Structures are given as C-alpha cells and as structure tokens.
C-alpha cells in the first residue's frame, strides 16, 4: 500500500511541475522569420500567435501568393519552435515516462 501512496505523491508533484512549466511556457515567445527576415511571426509557448511583422518592401500587390507563402512559413516555424520547446520541457519533467495524452508522448 505504501508504494501506491508514494506513486500518488510523485504523480502530484509531477502534475504541479507540469502546470508551472506550462504557465512559464505560455508567457514565453518564439520568433521565426522567413524570406530573409522579411516576415516574422511571434508565437507563445501555449501555441497562440502573438504577432506578425511584414517588411513593407516585400508587399507586391501583383504577387499576393509570395507574401502568403512567407507568412505561412513564418507562422509554421514559430509554432513549431514553441511546440518543440514545450515537448522538450515536458520530457524533462516526465523523465521519459510514457504518459498517454501528454505532449511528446
């Protein structure tokens, strides 16, 4: 019975650490640029998009698909960096445990 209690305490500590890490990650931002820095997207660690910055020099009314591609690449990159960082940080807390439903598991 004591092993079960010990396991439950460890799980509670792990849950608290994950909640703290998620809160820290939600406040952290990740930038990613495309087109040589012409378009930059900023995302938070919780996966929300915060900002998109577009250099006016890249705006060509005759070629909207180019700016669409640059914005998409920048957003995908910023969100990927946020997701990968979240998964790495979760992995540190779970120390390789396979927990169904957890990021990176």
Number of C-alpha atoms within 10 A of each C-alpha: 5 7 8 9 10 11 11 12 12 12 13 12 13 15 14 12 15 18 12 12 16 17 13 12 20 17 11 13 19 21 19 20 21 19 16 8 14 18 23 23 26 22 28 21 26 18 18 14 16 12 13 16 14 18 11 9 7 15 13 11 9 7 10 11 11 15 19 11 14 22 22 14 18 26 24 15 21 24 24 17 20 25 21 14 15 20 15 14 18 21 18 11 15 18 9 11 10 11 10 8 7 11 14 16 13
